[in-house]
Amino acid sequence: MELDKETLNKIAHLARLEFNEKDAEAMLKDMSSILSFVEKLNEVNTEGVEPLTTMSHELNALREDKISPHLNTSTALESAPEKDNTYFRVPKVLE
C-alpha cells in the first residue's frame, strides 16, 4: 500500500511525530513498507484459529479471599519514628 504525503502528515499529527521534509520521504517509504507487510498478513488463512489473549499458558495462582483482623491505627503508629494522633509524620517532599 502506498501512502501519500497528506495521509503521512495526518498520521504524524495524530502520533505527535515531528520531522522535516527530508525525513518525510524516508518516513513515507518506511510506512508504506510496513503497511505492505501488514497487508500480506491479511492473506494468511486464520479460519479456526482462536484469538490469543496472552502468549503464555500459565495461569495465575490466586489465593482465596479471607476476612482477617485489620491493623488498627494505634498499633500501626506504635513503631512510627514520627507521628501525630492518627497520622504518620514524614518530611515535606513537594513545595
N, CA, C and O of each residue as an XYZ file, in Angstrom:
380
protein
N       0.860     -1.184      0.000
C       0.000      0.000      0.000
C       0.896      1.234      0.000
O       1.840      1.331      0.784
N       0.598      2.141     -0.858
C       1.359      3.379     -0.946
C       0.618      4.492     -0.202
O      -0.595      4.653     -0.344
N       1.354      5.235      0.574
C       0.801      6.386      1.277
C       1.101      7.651      0.499
O       2.104      7.735     -0.210
N       0.221      8.639      0.637
C       0.539      9.944      0.075
C       0.960     10.877      1.216
O       0.798     10.546      2.390
N       1.498     12.033      0.860
C       2.020     12.950      1.874
C       0.928     13.462      2.807
O       1.176     13.694      3.990
N      -0.265     13.634      2.282
C      -1.371     14.125      3.106
C      -1.692     13.129      4.216
O      -1.871     13.515      5.371
N      -1.766     11.837      3.859
C      -2.045     10.804      4.851
C      -0.889     10.705      5.848
O      -1.121     10.551      7.047
N       0.344     10.792      5.367
C       1.505     10.751      6.249
C       1.450     11.903      7.249
O       1.714     11.700      8.434
N       1.115     13.095      6.794
C       1.028     14.248      7.690
C      -0.082     14.080      8.722
O       0.072     14.495      9.871
N      -1.199     13.475      8.323
C      -2.296     13.237      9.259
C      -1.866     12.231     10.327
O      -2.130     12.432     11.512
N      -1.203     11.145      9.910
C      -0.711     10.144     10.862
C       0.324     10.768     11.794
O       0.308     10.523     13.000
N       1.216     11.570     11.235
C       2.242     12.230     12.044
C       1.607     13.152     13.080
O       2.063     13.209     14.221
N       0.572     13.863     12.695
C      -0.124     14.747     13.624
C      -0.768     13.941     14.744
O      -0.641     14.294     15.916
N      -1.458     12.864     14.390
C      -2.130     12.041     15.402
C      -1.135     11.377     16.351
O      -1.418     11.218     17.538
N       0.023     10.993     15.832
C       1.044     10.329     16.639
C       2.009     11.322     17.277
O       2.956     10.923     17.954
N       1.772     12.603     17.066
C       2.632     13.666     17.588
C       4.086     13.478     17.154
O       5.014     13.628     17.949
N       4.259     13.146     15.871
C       5.594     12.998     15.288
C       5.985     14.296     14.599
O       5.154     14.965     13.985
N       7.250     14.635     14.710
C       7.755     15.815     14.022
C       8.962     15.414     13.191
O       9.886     14.779     13.699
N       8.956     15.779     11.924
C      10.097     15.537     11.052
C      10.068     16.558      9.934
O       9.020     17.116      9.610
N      11.234     16.797      9.346
C      11.332     17.787      8.275
C      11.007     17.128      6.927
O      10.745     15.927      6.860
N      11.029     17.924      5.869
C      10.679     17.417      4.533
C      11.643     16.335      4.055
O      11.240     15.390      3.377
N      12.920     16.482      4.413
C      13.915     15.499      4.008
C      13.599     14.131      4.633
O      13.662     13.097      3.967
N      13.261     14.153      5.922
C      12.934     12.912      6.613
C      11.552     12.383      6.222
O      11.268     11.198      6.397
N      10.700     13.253      5.696
C       9.353     12.834      5.310
C       9.401     11.793      4.196
O       8.601     10.858      4.186
N      10.325     11.946      3.267
C      10.451     10.973      2.176
C      10.824      9.594      2.711
O      10.247      8.585      2.308
N      11.795      9.562      3.625
C      12.204      8.286      4.228
C      11.066      7.697      5.050
O      10.838      6.488      5.023
N      10.355      8.546      5.777
C       9.229      8.089      6.592
C       8.125      7.539      5.708
O       7.520      6.518      6.033
N       7.861      8.194      4.609
C       6.844      7.749      3.663
C       7.190      6.371      3.109
O       6.326      5.500      3.004
N       8.441      6.183      2.760
C       8.894      4.899      2.240
C       8.778      3.799      3.307
O       8.285      2.706      3.030
N       9.236      4.102      4.526
C       9.193      3.122      5.613
C       7.758      2.733      5.971
O       7.456      1.551      6.135
N       6.884      3.716      6.092
C       5.498      3.428      6.467
C       4.772      2.652      5.372
O       3.947      1.788      5.668
N       5.073      2.955      4.114
C       4.476      2.195      3.007
C       4.937      0.738      3.062
O       4.155     -0.181      2.815
N       6.198      0.542      3.384
C       6.737     -0.806      3.510
C       6.059     -1.570      4.642
O       5.716     -2.742      4.487
N       5.869     -0.917      5.765
C       5.197     -1.546      6.909
C       3.771     -1.922      6.548
O       3.327     -3.027      6.859
N       3.046     -1.020      5.895
C       1.656     -1.299      5.528
C       1.569     -2.427      4.502
O       0.627     -3.219      4.534
N       2.531     -2.508      3.603
C       2.556     -3.608      2.635
C       2.751     -4.936      3.350
O       2.133     -5.935      2.980
N       3.602     -4.961      4.371
C       3.811     -6.177      5.147
C       2.535     -6.581      5.877
O       2.177     -7.758      5.901
N       1.853     -5.614      6.468
C       0.605     -5.902      7.192
C      -0.451     -6.422      6.221
O      -1.223     -7.312      6.576
N      -0.497     -5.886      5.009
C      -1.441     -6.385      4.006
C      -1.157     -7.848      3.674
O      -2.091     -8.611      3.428
N       0.102     -8.249      3.662
C       0.468     -9.647      3.425
C      -0.148    -10.551      4.488
O      -0.549    -11.677      4.193
N      -0.223    -10.058      5.727
C      -0.798    -10.854      6.814
C      -2.277    -11.140      6.577
O      -2.794    -12.149      7.058
N      -2.962    -10.272      5.848
C      -4.373    -10.496      5.543
C      -4.566    -11.702      4.627
O      -5.667    -12.246      4.549
N      -3.517    -12.124      3.936
C      -3.610    -13.271      3.035
C      -3.535    -14.603      3.776
O      -3.861    -15.644      3.206
N      -3.110    -14.583      5.039
C      -2.951    -15.813      5.816
C      -4.324    -16.333      6.225
O      -5.171    -15.570      6.690
N      -4.540    -17.636      6.050
C      -5.796    -18.261      6.435
C      -5.806    -18.464      7.950
O      -5.040    -19.271      8.477
N      -6.667    -17.736      8.643
C      -6.757    -17.843     10.099
C      -8.066    -18.475     10.545
O      -8.449    -18.359     11.709
N      -8.744    -19.133      9.640
C     -10.014    -19.763      9.976
C      -9.774    -20.868     11.003
O      -8.905    -21.720     10.815
N     -10.543    -20.849     12.081
C     -10.424    -21.852     13.124
C      -9.335    -21.570     14.145
O      -9.141    -22.358     15.070
N      -8.628    -20.473     13.997
C      -7.579    -20.121     14.952
C      -8.180    -19.201     16.005
O      -8.731    -18.146     15.691
N      -8.064    -19.623     17.258
C      -8.611    -18.820     18.354
C      -7.727    -17.598     18.605
O      -6.503    -17.707     18.539
N      -8.317    -16.447     18.889
C      -7.508    -15.263     19.202
C      -6.750    -15.469     20.511
O      -7.245    -16.115     21.435
N      -5.552    -14.914     20.576
C      -4.743    -15.011     21.789
C      -5.021    -13.822     22.694
O      -5.142    -12.686     22.236
N      -5.118    -14.101     23.970
C      -5.193    -13.011     24.933
C      -3.868    -12.877     25.662
O      -3.593    -11.844     26.271
N      -3.048    -13.915     25.602
C      -1.728    -13.893     26.215
C      -0.850    -14.891     25.485
O      -1.352    -15.829     24.865
N       0.445    -14.695     25.554
C       1.362    -15.603     24.879
C       1.749    -16.780     25.771
O       2.437    -17.698     25.324
N       1.319    -16.757     27.009
C       1.691    -17.795     27.960
C       0.465    -18.619     28.328
O      -0.651    -18.101     28.379
N       0.680    -19.890     28.581
C      -0.429    -20.751     29.005
C      -0.480    -20.888     30.524
O      -1.263    -21.673     31.060
N       0.360    -20.119     31.209
C       0.388    -20.150     32.661
C      -0.861    -19.461     33.205
O      -1.371    -18.509     32.615
N      -1.335    -19.959     34.328
C      -2.483    -19.357     34.998
C      -2.011    -18.707     36.286
O      -1.040    -19.155     36.896
N      -2.698    -17.654     36.697
C      -2.358    -17.013     37.960
C      -2.763    -17.913     39.115
O      -3.850    -18.491     39.108
N      -1.896    -18.031     40.098
C      -2.217    -18.775     41.310
C      -2.825    -17.783     42.287
O      -2.109    -17.039     42.958
N      -4.127    -17.778     42.362
C      -4.822    -16.825     43.216
C      -5.181    -17.478     44.542
O      -5.540    -18.654     44.593
N      -5.079    -16.705     45.604
C      -5.465    -17.233     46.900
C      -6.926    -16.902     47.164
O      -7.487    -15.987     46.562
N      -7.522    -17.646     48.056
C      -8.910    -17.419     48.425
C      -8.985    -16.181     49.321
O      -8.151    -16.003     50.208
N      -9.973    -15.337     49.089
C     -10.155    -14.165     49.939
C     -10.679    -14.598     51.295
O     -11.671    -15.321     51.388
N     -10.006    -14.150     52.345
C     -10.434    -14.464     53.702
C     -10.482    -13.178     54.505
O      -9.620    -12.310     54.367
N     -11.486    -13.067     55.333
C     -11.598    -11.916     56.217
C     -10.708    -12.178     57.416
O     -10.785    -13.232     58.048
N      -9.857    -11.199     57.722
C      -8.967    -11.339     58.868
C      -8.909    -10.007     59.597
O      -9.303     -8.979     59.047
N      -8.423    -10.017     60.827
C      -8.366     -8.752     61.572
C      -7.444     -7.759     60.861
O      -6.412     -8.139     60.308
N      -7.828     -6.500     60.883
C      -7.008     -5.476     60.252
C      -6.119     -4.809     61.297
O      -6.318     -4.974     62.501
N      -5.162     -4.076     60.826
C      -4.231     -3.366     61.691
C      -4.876     -2.045     62.101
O      -5.160     -1.203     61.249
N      -5.107     -1.862     63.388
C      -5.753     -0.613     63.806
C      -4.737      0.526     63.862
O      -3.529      0.290     63.818
N      -5.222      1.740     63.956
C      -4.379      2.922     63.856
C      -3.328      2.980     64.952
O      -2.163      3.258     64.672
N      -3.712      2.725     66.179
C      -2.745      2.836     67.285
C      -1.631      1.805     67.157
O      -0.477      2.122     67.446
N      -1.936      0.592     66.737
C      -0.909     -0.431     66.553
C       0.028     -0.061     65.413
O       1.238     -0.265     65.514
N      -0.513      0.473     64.343
C       0.302      0.858     63.195
C       1.252      1.992     63.556
O       2.386      2.030     63.077
N       0.795      2.917     64.398
C       1.608      4.079     64.749
C       2.629      3.800     65.857
O       3.504      4.630     66.105
N       2.531      2.649     66.524
C       3.439      2.346     67.636
C       4.910      2.407     67.237
O       5.732      2.922     67.994
N       5.251      1.891     66.061
C       6.659      1.842     65.669
C       7.063      2.983     64.734
O       8.173      2.981     64.201
N       6.182      3.943     64.533
C       6.498      5.065     63.644
C       7.498      5.994     64.321
O       7.325      6.328     65.493
N       8.550      6.423     63.603
C       9.525      7.329     64.209
C       8.920      8.689     64.562
O       9.267      9.274     65.588
N       8.027      9.185     63.725
C       7.323     10.438     64.000
C       5.852     10.242     63.684
O       5.498      9.639     62.672
N       4.996     10.758     64.560
C       3.558     10.564     64.362
C       2.771     11.677     65.018
O       3.268     12.360     65.913
N       1.535     11.855     64.566
C       0.539     12.695     65.216
C      -0.419     11.750     65.909
O      -0.095     10.580     66.115
N      -1.583     12.233     66.267
C      -2.561     11.356     66.917
C      -2.985     10.207     66.013
O      -3.091      9.066     66.461
N      -3.228     10.508     64.737
C      -3.728      9.463     63.837
C      -2.975      9.385     62.516
O      -3.417      8.687     61.603
N      -1.836     10.090     62.389
C      -1.125     10.130     61.113
C       0.374      9.878     61.295
O       0.948     10.175     62.343
N       0.984      9.330     60.259
C       2.436      9.254     60.188
C       2.952     10.632     59.806
O       2.353     11.292     58.957
N       4.040     11.082     60.405
C       4.674     12.349     60.028
C       5.857     12.020     59.128
O       6.707     11.204     59.484
N       5.910     12.653     57.964
C       7.004     12.427     57.018
C       7.558     13.772     56.578
O       6.863     14.786     56.647
N       8.814     13.785     56.122
C       9.380     15.058     55.642
C       8.595     15.577     54.438
O       8.065     14.803     53.640
N       8.534     16.877     54.328
C       7.854     17.514     53.194
C       8.611     17.228     51.910
O       9.825     17.419     51.841
N       7.886     16.766     50.882
C       8.512     16.417     49.611
C       8.215     17.471     48.552
O       9.106     17.843     47.788
N       6.999     17.950     48.494
C       6.580     18.917     47.483
C       6.504     20.306     48.091
O       6.182     20.468     49.268
N       6.802     21.291     47.282
C       6.722     22.687     47.733
C       5.288     23.152     47.681
O       4.999     24.300     48.019
